[in-house]
Structure formats: C-alpha cells, structure tokens
Amino acid sequence: MNDAREQVFLQEGSSFPGKTYAEVVLQPAFQEAKRHLLAPLIAVNKAQLIMLREQQLISEADAQAIARALHRLDLEEVRRTPYSGQFEDLFFLVERRLLAAAGEAAGNLHLGRSRNDMGVTMYRLVLRDKLLHSLESALFLAAQLLSFAEAHTETVMLGYTHMQQAQPTTLAHYATAVSDVLERDIKRLMHAYRTVNKSSMGAAALTTSGFPLSRERMKELLAFDDIVENAYDAVAGADYLGETAAAVHVAATNLGRAIQDLLLWCTQEFAVLRVADPYVQASSIMPQKRNPVSLEHLRSLLSSAAGNAATVLTMMHNTPFGDIVDTEDDMQPYVWRSLSLLEQLYRLLACVIATLEVDRQRLLERARQSFATLTELADTLVRTDNLPFRKAHQIVSRVGREAMRLQLSADQLSLDLLNQVAQEVIGRRLQLSAEQLRQALDPLHFVTVRALPGGPNPEVVKRMIAERRKRLGAIAEWVGTTRQTIAQAQRSLDQVVEGWSEAR
C-alpha cells in the first residue's frame, strides 16, 4: 500500500490517527538500506552486468550504456535522498536512476534475477564484512590477553569455584583460559563466515531462470566461496543469520563472565586490580571513588549484543520456509548491531587489559594465608606416609577445621597440630617433616608441581601461550587473505565497469 492509498484509508476507514505502514516499516528499512546495502547493491549490479555480457544475454552497446549509468551514479546523492513513498525501497530508487541514465537497456540488468536472490546476496555481503571486522577485533583482544598472560606466568593467585577459594593458580593460567574460550568464539565466528559467504544469485524468486545465467560466475565476481545450490534454499534458508546470531550470543555471554571477575577484583575488598585512569570515572560526591565504568559498560553492552542476537533468533522462529526477504529487512539491523557492538567491545576490553595494574604481592599473600593448598598437603601425606588419599583427606580436612576454629591462617599450621589429628585418625604420628609441611603449604610449590598439560606451572603456561599465538597467527593470516580476495574482486568489478563505461 503506497502513501496516498494509506492516507485515504486512514481518512475513510479509521476513526483514530495512527502510524502508517510507510512510517513504521518502509521508511526505517529505506534508511538502513542506504547506510548498509547501497555498496553491496552496486556490486551485485556490476557483477550481474559482467555476467550477462559474458553469457551474451545483452548486447555490447547495452552493456556499455548500463556501465556508464552505473559508473556515473551519484551514490552520495542517493544516500541523501529522503524516503518519500515514490519508491518502495532502495532497489527501485537505484533502478529508476539507471533507467533515466541508460534508457530501457537498463531494464535488462534485472534479467533472470529477483529482489529475493539479490536481497539475500546483499545481506550476505554486508554480514561477511561485519564478521571479518569482529574477527579482527577478537584477534586483537586475544593477542592482548596472551601478552597479559605472558607477563603474569609467576603471578600466583587464588582460583575460585562456587565463589569460594579453591586452589592456587596463576593469573596467566586464568588469562590463558579466557583466551581459550575466546579462541573458540573466534572459530564459531569463522564457521559462521563460511556459512554466510555463499552466493544466492541466480536463484531468482526461488526456481532459477530459463535464461542461461552463470551462477558460478556470479560467485566468482563477488568473491563468494560457493553458491547456495538449491534455489529454494538460496532464498528461504535463514540459518546463515541464525548461526551468526548464535555465535555472537555465545561470544558475548562468554566475555561477560570474565568481566564479572574483573569487576569483583577491582573492588576495595579484593583490591588486586587497578583500571587505568582513562577507563575509570570519579564520583561527583565521594572523593575516594575510582569507578571502573569501562568494565561496567562492557558488561551491560555485552548483554545488549547478546540481546540483539537473541532477537534475531526469535524473529526467525516460526517464519515460514519461503522468501523471507521482507522479514529480513526488519531482522538484519539486529544482527548488524550485535556484531558491531561485539567488535567495539573486543577492542575496548583489549585496551583495558593492556593497561591494568596488578597487585602481585597481595595476590600471593592472600594465597599463602588461605587454606587453598590443603589438597597438596593431602597429596603429600599419600607420598610420605603411604596413606590412601581418602584417609589423608580426612586428616587434612580435620586439621583445616581445627585451624579455622583457632583462627590460624594456613601459613601458621604446625606439625604438632597435624600429628595430633593424625593420632586420632590413624593412631600414629606422621612421617612428614616440618620442611615437607612448609613446602606442601607453599602456594608457589603448589603451582610448580602442577606441570601436567594444562596446569598452572609457569613453563607449561608459557608453552600454551606459544601454541596459542601460533594458532591465532594462522587465523589472522586467513582473515588478511580473505580481506585481500574480497578487495581484489571489488577492484576487478570497478575496473571492468569503468572500462566499459569509457568505451565508444
């Protein structure tokens, strides 16, 4: 329904004023299309023109006329054009400009295609670019996390489970774990990219065309990796959107969990992290406050990214399996926003991580005074006294309870107390020496002896960091090569069309 008919409807058939279809749906979609889809639309038109000429479906003279119209199209003027209702969407606006410049010959540019296959192809072009931006930023964050880990391979800290002190580890061990989760998020985004980077062109409305088009050539011209072979699937399948949204949702959720820890460690009660001045905010009334607002905004905006991604999945739910281009007009901005937010937040967090100050001594002292090393003490009793682990665990557990009753810290535990409990449990004193007890309760020793693959031992963590840098370097190389391939394809499109436009 166009604007004029809507006005008549509102005047004659409605007793109250309201928003029109154009205001609610068409105008917002038109504005989004101008911002995101104009360049992909022109790229698709150029590729279509080249393919049609190569397939001898249009004459050389018509190809040159269309090329001149495309080359001379004022894209800035198109971007400034307000929505008036004269054209339903951006496609018809651009087509009218081309018809005005090239005459009826421009009508043949639409030979064997539909807004269905064009629309999905344009969406895929936009989405792959945004996925590459997100991957680049994710790799930047991963590099910062690994550099941070490398600087803290011997920064001993307490690890927590159930929000309770668990065992000593290192800050590097923690940061590498976060990096590993991020690496899996990167791989999910890469898989989404591979699903997205397929061409729908040539599917037309949903059954292809009777004209001898080359779907393969369109794929090559637009730097897609493959075609969506089944033409029905090419315009009906929306899982490329769903996979992207799911990858973003998981990535935003994962990163939000780490942000929760960082915020907690910045509190005056924990007092082990200090966010650099550019990333904090002072209180308007409380002079002592250094509010780590960068982390707070990261937490809330990651929730926003996850929410936008969830909206995409919700909008897909129960959508009939057919042409969903119109639905996608409403849906695409949510996936664009989720990816753009994720990309920005990756970069912000990387900057915060790179400038963090860590109180290493406080972390170490907290580990020394805790009972987080008691697992190693039980392990030591197994070695020195040949006790079953459960019996050793029973002795150490009772020692821990007694020490807490006496308000002793772990570094104040005595061999006398341990032997007293052992006498009650196993009927004899332990063979454990005072030096062995001291070593068992030392968090540095705890970390050092855990040298199995994946443990916090500094040399093990250094090896893990090196391996991850190598893997991430390969991914960064793939992203760079992919960028170059796309850029070269765009240059080729521009050069061919420009050459034809200048032919006489």
C-alpha positions as CSV (number, residue, x, y, z in Angstrom):
1,M,0.0,0.0,0.0
2,N,1.5,3.3,-1.0
3,D,1.4,6.5,1.0
4,A,-1.5,8.1,-0.9
5,R,-3.7,5.0,-0.5
6,E,-2.8,4.8,3.1
7,Q,-3.9,8.4,3.7
8,V,-7.3,7.6,2.0
9,F,-7.6,4.5,4.2
10,L,-6.9,6.5,7.3
11,Q,-9.4,9.2,6.4
12,E,-12.2,6.9,5.3
13,G,-11.8,3.7,7.3
14,S,-10.3,4.7,10.6
15,S,-11.7,6.7,13.5
16,F,-8.3,7.4,15.1
17,P,-4.9,8.7,13.8
18,G,-2.0,6.2,13.6
19,K,1.3,5.4,12.1
20,T,1.3,4.4,8.5
21,Y,2.9,1.3,7.1
22,A,5.4,3.6,5.4
23,E,6.4,5.3,8.6
24,V,6.7,2.1,10.6
25,V,8.2,-0.3,8.1
26,L,9.3,1.2,4.8
27,Q,11.0,4.4,5.9
28,P,13.2,2.7,8.6
29,A,14.1,-0.1,6.1
30,F,14.9,2.5,3.5
31,Q,17.3,4.4,5.8
32,E,19.0,1.2,7.0
33,A,19.4,0.1,3.3
34,K,21.1,3.4,2.4
35,R,23.5,3.0,5.2
36,H,24.4,-0.7,4.8
37,L,23.2,-2.0,1.4
38,L,23.9,0.6,-1.2
39,A,27.5,-0.5,-1.9
40,P,26.5,-4.2,-2.0
41,L,23.6,-3.4,-4.3
42,I,26.0,-1.6,-6.7
43,A,28.5,-4.5,-6.5
44,V,25.7,-7.0,-7.3
45,N,24.6,-4.8,-10.3
46,K,28.2,-4.7,-11.6
47,A,28.6,-8.4,-11.3
48,Q,25.3,-9.1,-13.0
49,L,26.2,-6.8,-15.8
50,I,29.5,-8.5,-16.4
51,M,27.9,-12.0,-16.2
52,L,25.1,-11.1,-18.6
53,R,27.5,-9.7,-21.2
54,E,29.8,-12.8,-20.9
55,Q,26.8,-15.0,-21.4
56,Q,25.8,-12.9,-24.4
57,L,22.4,-12.2,-22.9
58,I,22.8,-8.5,-23.6
59,S,24.5,-6.6,-26.4
60,E,27.8,-4.9,-26.1
61,A,26.1,-1.5,-26.7
62,D,23.6,-2.1,-23.9
63,A,26.4,-3.3,-21.6
64,Q,28.3,-0.1,-22.2
65,A,25.2,2.1,-21.6
66,I,24.5,0.3,-18.3
67,A,28.2,0.5,-17.3
68,R,28.1,4.3,-17.9
69,A,25.0,4.7,-15.8
70,L,26.5,2.6,-13.0
71,H,29.8,4.4,-13.1
72,R,28.2,7.9,-13.1
73,L,25.6,7.1,-10.4
74,D,26.0,9.6,-7.6
75,L,25.9,7.4,-4.5
76,E,26.1,10.4,-2.2
77,E,23.0,11.9,-3.8
78,V,21.3,8.5,-3.3
79,R,22.3,8.4,0.4
80,R,20.9,11.9,0.9
81,T,17.6,11.1,-0.8
82,P,14.8,11.0,1.9
83,Y,12.1,8.4,1.8
84,S,9.1,9.9,0.0
85,G,7.0,6.9,-0.8
86,Q,7.7,7.3,-4.5
87,F,9.9,4.1,-4.4
88,E,9.1,1.2,-2.2
89,D,12.8,0.5,-1.4
90,L,16.4,1.3,-2.4
91,F,16.4,-1.2,-5.2
92,F,13.6,0.6,-7.1
93,L,15.2,4.0,-6.5
94,V,18.5,2.9,-7.9
95,E,16.8,1.1,-10.8
96,R,14.9,4.3,-11.7
97,R,18.2,6.3,-11.7
98,L,19.8,3.7,-14.0
99,L,16.8,3.7,-16.4
100,A,17.0,7.5,-16.5
101,A,20.7,7.4,-17.4
102,A,20.8,4.4,-19.7
103,G,17.2,4.1,-21.1
104,E,15.3,0.9,-21.4
105,A,18.5,-1.0,-21.8
106,A,19.0,-0.8,-18.0
107,G,15.8,-2.9,-17.6
108,N,17.7,-5.9,-18.9
109,L,20.1,-5.7,-15.9
110,H,17.3,-7.5,-14.0
111,L,17.2,-10.4,-16.4
112,G,16.9,-13.7,-14.6
113,R,17.1,-12.3,-11.1
114,S,14.7,-11.2,-8.4
115,R,14.8,-9.0,-5.4
116,N,14.8,-12.3,-3.5
117,D,18.2,-13.6,-4.6
118,M,19.6,-10.1,-4.8
119,G,18.4,-9.2,-1.3
120,V,19.9,-12.3,0.3
121,T,23.1,-11.8,-1.6
122,M,23.4,-8.2,-0.4
123,Y,22.7,-9.3,3.2
124,R,25.4,-11.9,2.9
125,L,27.9,-9.3,1.5
126,V,27.2,-7.0,4.5
127,L,27.3,-9.7,7.0
128,R,30.6,-11.2,5.9
129,D,32.2,-7.8,6.1
130,K,30.9,-7.3,9.7
131,L,32.1,-10.8,10.6
132,L,35.6,-10.0,9.4
133,H,35.6,-6.8,11.4
134,S,34.6,-8.8,14.5
135,L,37.2,-11.4,13.9
136,E,39.9,-8.8,13.5
137,S,38.9,-7.2,16.9
138,A,38.6,-10.6,18.6
139,L,42.2,-11.4,17.4
140,F,43.4,-8.1,18.8
141,L,41.8,-8.9,22.2
142,A,43.3,-12.5,22.1
143,A,46.8,-11.0,21.5
144,Q,46.4,-8.7,24.4
145,L,45.2,-11.5,26.7
146,L,48.2,-13.6,25.8
147,S,50.6,-10.7,26.3
148,F,49.0,-10.2,29.7
149,A,49.3,-13.9,30.5
150,E,53.0,-13.8,29.5
151,A,53.6,-11.0,32.0
152,H,52.0,-13.0,34.8
153,T,53.2,-16.6,34.5
154,E,54.5,-16.4,38.0
155,T,51.8,-14.2,39.5
156,V,50.3,-16.6,42.0
157,M,46.6,-16.1,42.8
158,L,43.7,-18.0,44.2
159,G,41.3,-19.7,41.9
160,Y,37.7,-19.8,42.8
161,T,34.9,-22.4,42.5
162,H,31.4,-21.8,43.8
163,M,32.8,-18.2,44.5
164,Q,34.9,-19.8,47.3
165,Q,38.7,-20.0,47.5
166,A,39.6,-23.3,45.7
167,Q,43.3,-23.8,44.8
168,P,46.3,-21.6,44.0
169,T,46.9,-20.9,40.3
170,T,48.4,-18.0,38.4
171,L,47.0,-15.0,36.7
172,A,48.5,-16.3,33.5
173,H,46.7,-19.6,33.9
174,Y,43.4,-17.7,34.3
175,A,44.1,-15.3,31.3
176,T,45.0,-18.2,29.1
177,A,41.8,-20.0,30.0
178,V,39.8,-16.8,29.0
179,S,41.8,-16.7,25.8
180,D,41.0,-20.3,25.0
181,V,37.3,-19.6,25.3
182,L,37.8,-16.5,23.1
183,E,39.6,-18.7,20.5
184,R,36.6,-21.0,20.4
185,D,34.4,-18.0,19.9
186,I,36.6,-16.9,17.1
187,K,36.3,-20.3,15.4
188,R,32.5,-20.1,15.8
189,L,32.5,-16.7,14.1
190,M,34.8,-18.2,11.3
191,H,32.4,-21.0,10.8
192,A,29.5,-18.5,10.6
193,Y,31.5,-16.6,8.0
194,R,31.9,-19.7,5.9
195,T,28.2,-20.4,6.1
196,V,27.5,-16.7,5.2
197,N,30.0,-16.5,2.3
198,K,27.9,-18.2,-0.3
199,S,26.0,-16.7,-3.3
200,S,22.3,-16.8,-3.8
201,M,22.5,-15.1,-7.1
202,G,20.8,-17.0,-9.9
203,A,18.1,-18.4,-7.7
204,A,15.8,-15.6,-8.8
205,A,12.5,-15.8,-7.0
206,L,13.1,-19.4,-5.9
207,T,13.3,-21.6,-9.1
208,T,16.3,-20.1,-11.0
209,S,15.6,-18.9,-14.6
210,G,15.1,-20.1,-18.1
211,F,18.0,-17.9,-19.3
212,P,21.5,-19.4,-19.4
213,L,22.8,-17.5,-16.5
214,S,26.1,-18.4,-14.8
215,R,25.7,-18.8,-11.1
216,E,29.3,-19.8,-10.8
217,R,30.5,-16.7,-12.4
218,M,28.4,-14.5,-10.1
219,K,30.0,-16.3,-7.2
220,E,33.5,-15.6,-8.5
221,L,32.8,-12.0,-9.3
222,L,31.5,-11.3,-5.8
223,A,34.3,-13.3,-4.1
224,F,32.0,-15.9,-2.5
225,D,33.4,-19.3,-1.6
226,D,30.5,-21.2,-3.1
227,I,26.9,-21.0,-4.2
228,V,23.8,-22.0,-2.3
229,E,23.0,-24.7,-4.8
230,N,19.3,-25.3,-4.2
231,A,17.5,-22.2,-5.4
232,Y,14.7,-22.6,-2.9
233,D,17.2,-22.9,-0.1
234,A,19.0,-19.8,-1.5
235,V,16.1,-17.5,-0.8
236,A,14.3,-19.4,2.0
237,G,17.2,-20.5,4.3
238,A,17.9,-18.1,7.1
239,D,20.3,-20.3,9.1
240,Y,23.2,-18.2,7.9
241,L,21.7,-15.5,10.0
242,G,20.9,-17.8,12.9
243,E,24.4,-19.2,13.0
244,T,25.9,-15.7,13.1
245,A,23.5,-14.6,15.8
246,A,24.1,-17.8,17.9
247,A,27.9,-17.3,17.6
248,V,27.6,-13.7,18.7
249,H,25.3,-14.6,21.6
250,V,27.7,-17.3,22.9
251,A,30.7,-14.9,22.5
252,A,29.0,-12.1,24.3
253,T,27.9,-14.4,27.1
254,N,31.4,-15.9,27.5
255,L,33.1,-12.5,27.7
256,G,30.6,-11.2,30.1
257,R,31.5,-13.9,32.6
258,A,35.1,-12.8,32.6
259,I,34.1,-9.1,33.0
260,Q,32.2,-10.2,36.2
261,D,35.5,-11.4,37.7
262,L,37.4,-8.3,36.7
263,L,34.8,-6.0,38.3
264,L,35.0,-8.1,41.5
265,W,38.8,-8.0,41.6
266,C,38.6,-4.2,41.3
267,T,36.7,-3.8,44.5
268,Q,38.5,-2.4,47.5
269,E,37.7,-5.7,49.3
270,F,39.7,-7.7,46.7
271,A,42.0,-4.7,45.8
272,V,44.1,-6.6,43.3
273,L,43.3,-4.9,40.0
274,R,43.5,-1.2,39.2
275,V,42.0,0.1,35.9
276,A,44.0,2.8,34.3
277,D,42.7,6.4,34.6
278,P,41.3,6.7,31.0
279,Y,38.9,3.9,31.8
280,V,37.5,5.0,35.2
281,Q,35.2,7.7,36.4
282,A,35.3,9.7,39.7
283,S,32.3,10.1,41.9
284,S,30.5,13.5,41.9
285,I,30.3,13.4,45.8
286,M,32.6,10.7,47.1
287,P,36.3,11.7,46.7
288,Q,37.6,8.2,47.3
289,K,35.8,6.6,44.4
290,R,37.5,5.3,41.3
291,N,34.6,3.7,39.4
292,P,35.7,1.2,36.8
293,V,33.0,2.3,34.4
294,S,34.7,0.9,31.3
295,L,34.1,-2.6,32.7
296,E,30.6,-1.8,33.8
297,H,29.7,-0.6,30.3
298,L,31.4,-3.6,28.8
299,R,29.2,-5.9,31.0
300,S,25.9,-4.1,30.1
301,L,26.8,-3.7,26.4
302,L,27.7,-7.3,26.1
303,S,24.2,-8.0,27.4
304,S,22.9,-5.7,24.7
305,A,24.9,-7.6,22.0
306,A,23.5,-10.9,23.3
307,G,20.0,-9.4,23.4
308,N,20.2,-8.2,19.8
309,A,21.4,-11.7,18.7
310,A,18.6,-13.3,20.6
311,T,16.1,-11.0,18.9
312,V,17.3,-12.4,15.5
313,L,16.7,-16.0,16.6
314,T,13.3,-15.0,18.0
315,M,12.3,-13.3,14.8
316,M,13.3,-16.3,12.8
317,H,11.1,-18.6,14.9
318,N,8.0,-19.9,13.1
319,T,8.8,-17.9,10.0
320,P,7.5,-19.9,7.0
321,F,10.1,-21.6,4.9
322,G,9.9,-19.4,1.9
323,D,11.1,-16.0,0.8
324,I,11.9,-14.1,4.0
325,V,13.5,-11.0,2.4
326,D,10.8,-8.7,3.8
327,T,11.1,-10.2,7.3
328,E,14.9,-9.8,7.0
329,D,14.5,-6.1,6.4
330,D,13.4,-5.9,10.0
331,M,15.8,-8.6,11.2
332,Q,19.1,-7.6,9.7
333,P,19.7,-4.4,11.7
334,Y,19.7,-6.5,14.9
335,V,22.4,-8.9,13.7
336,W,24.4,-5.9,12.4
337,R,24.1,-4.1,15.7
338,S,25.1,-7.2,17.7
339,L,28.2,-7.7,15.5
340,S,29.2,-4.1,15.6
341,L,28.8,-4.0,19.4
342,L,30.9,-7.1,19.9
343,E,33.6,-5.8,17.6
344,Q,33.8,-2.5,19.5
345,L,33.7,-4.2,22.9
346,Y,36.6,-6.6,22.0
347,R,38.7,-3.6,21.2
348,L,37.7,-1.7,24.4
349,L,38.5,-4.7,26.6
350,A,41.8,-5.2,24.9
351,C,42.8,-1.6,25.8
352,V,41.6,-2.1,29.4
353,I,43.6,-5.3,29.8
354,A,46.7,-3.8,28.3
355,T,46.7,-1.0,30.9
356,L,45.7,-3.0,34.0
357,E,47.8,-2.7,37.2
358,V,48.1,-5.9,39.3
359,D,49.0,-6.1,42.9
360,R,51.0,-9.3,42.7
361,Q,52.2,-9.3,46.3
362,R,48.6,-9.0,47.7
363,L,47.6,-11.9,45.5
364,L,50.5,-14.0,46.7
365,E,49.9,-13.2,50.4
366,R,46.2,-14.0,50.1
367,A,47.1,-17.4,48.7
368,R,49.7,-18.0,51.4
369,Q,47.2,-17.2,54.2
370,S,44.4,-19.3,52.7
371,F,43.8,-23.0,53.1
372,A,43.7,-23.4,49.3
373,T,46.9,-25.6,49.4
374,L,45.4,-28.3,51.6
375,T,44.9,-30.5,48.5
376,E,48.7,-30.6,48.1
377,L,49.1,-31.4,51.8
378,A,46.8,-34.4,51.4
379,D,48.7,-35.4,48.3
380,T,52.0,-35.1,50.3
381,L,50.7,-37.4,53.1
382,V,49.9,-40.0,50.4
383,R,53.6,-39.8,49.3
384,T,55.3,-39.6,52.8
385,D,53.1,-41.9,54.8
386,N,51.7,-44.2,52.1
387,L,48.2,-43.4,53.1
388,P,45.1,-43.9,51.0
389,F,44.0,-40.5,49.6
390,R,40.7,-40.5,51.4
391,K,42.4,-41.1,54.7
392,A,44.9,-38.4,54.0
393,H,42.0,-36.1,53.0
394,Q,40.2,-36.9,56.3
395,I,43.2,-35.9,58.4
396,V,43.8,-32.7,56.4
397,S,40.1,-31.7,56.5
398,R,40.0,-32.0,60.3
399,V,43.3,-30.0,60.6
400,G,41.7,-27.3,58.5
401,R,38.6,-27.1,60.6
402,E,40.6,-27.0,63.8
403,A,42.9,-24.3,62.4
404,M,39.9,-22.1,61.5
405,R,38.4,-22.7,64.9
406,L,41.7,-21.4,66.4
407,Q,41.7,-18.6,63.9
408,L,45.0,-19.7,62.4
409,S,46.0,-19.0,58.8
410,A,47.4,-21.7,56.6
411,D,51.0,-20.4,57.0
412,Q,50.6,-20.8,60.8
413,L,49.8,-24.5,60.8
414,S,52.2,-26.6,62.9
415,L,53.4,-30.1,62.6
416,D,52.2,-30.7,66.2
417,L,48.6,-29.9,65.2
418,L,48.8,-32.2,62.2
419,N,50.3,-35.1,64.3
420,Q,47.6,-34.6,67.0
421,V,44.9,-35.1,64.4
422,A,46.7,-38.0,62.8
423,Q,47.0,-39.7,66.1
424,E,43.2,-39.5,66.4
425,V,42.5,-40.7,62.9
426,I,45.2,-43.3,62.1
427,G,46.5,-43.9,65.7
428,R,50.1,-42.8,65.0
429,R,52.2,-39.7,64.2
430,L,53.1,-38.9,60.7
431,Q,56.5,-39.4,59.0
432,L,56.0,-35.9,57.4
433,S,58.8,-33.5,58.3
434,A,58.4,-29.8,59.2
435,E,60.1,-28.8,55.9
436,Q,57.8,-31.1,53.9
437,L,54.8,-29.4,55.7
438,R,56.1,-26.0,54.9
439,Q,56.6,-26.9,51.2
440,A,53.2,-28.5,50.9
441,L,51.5,-25.4,52.2
442,D,53.5,-23.1,49.9
443,P,51.3,-21.8,47.0
444,L,54.4,-21.4,44.8
445,H,55.2,-25.1,45.2
446,F,51.6,-25.9,44.6
447,V,51.7,-24.2,41.3
448,T,55.1,-25.5,40.3
449,V,54.3,-29.2,40.8
450,R,51.2,-29.0,38.7
451,A,53.1,-29.4,35.5
452,L,50.7,-31.8,33.7
453,P,49.4,-30.5,30.3
454,G,47.1,-27.6,31.0
455,G,48.3,-27.0,34.6
456,P,49.5,-23.6,36.1
457,N,53.2,-24.5,36.1
458,P,54.9,-21.4,34.6
459,E,56.8,-23.4,31.9
460,V,53.6,-25.3,31.0
461,V,51.7,-22.0,30.6
462,K,54.5,-20.4,28.5
463,R,54.3,-23.4,26.2
464,M,50.5,-23.0,26.0
465,I,50.9,-19.3,25.2
466,A,53.3,-20.0,22.4
467,E,51.0,-22.6,20.9
468,R,48.0,-20.3,21.0
469,R,49.9,-17.5,19.4
470,K,50.8,-19.8,16.5
471,R,47.2,-20.9,16.1
472,L,45.8,-17.3,16.3
473,G,48.5,-16.2,13.8
474,A,47.2,-18.7,11.3
475,I,43.7,-17.3,11.8
476,A,44.9,-13.8,11.4
477,E,46.6,-14.8,8.1
478,W,43.4,-16.3,6.9
479,V,41.5,-13.1,7.7
480,G,44.1,-11.0,5.9
481,T,44.0,-13.2,2.8
482,T,40.2,-13.2,2.8
483,R,40.2,-9.4,3.0
484,Q,42.6,-9.2,0.1
485,T,40.5,-11.6,-2.0
486,I,37.3,-9.5,-1.5
487,A,39.1,-6.2,-2.1
488,Q,40.6,-7.6,-5.4
489,A,37.2,-8.8,-6.5
490,Q,35.8,-5.4,-5.9
491,R,38.6,-3.7,-7.8
492,S,38.1,-6.0,-10.7
493,L,34.4,-5.2,-10.8
494,D,35.1,-1.5,-10.7
495,Q,37.8,-1.7,-13.4
496,V,35.7,-3.7,-15.9
497,V,32.6,-1.5,-15.5
498,E,34.7,1.7,-15.7
499,G,36.4,0.4,-18.8
500,W,33.1,-0.4,-20.5
501,S,31.7,3.0,-19.4
502,E,34.5,4.8,-21.3
503,A,34.2,2.7,-24.5
504,R,32.8,4.3,-27.5
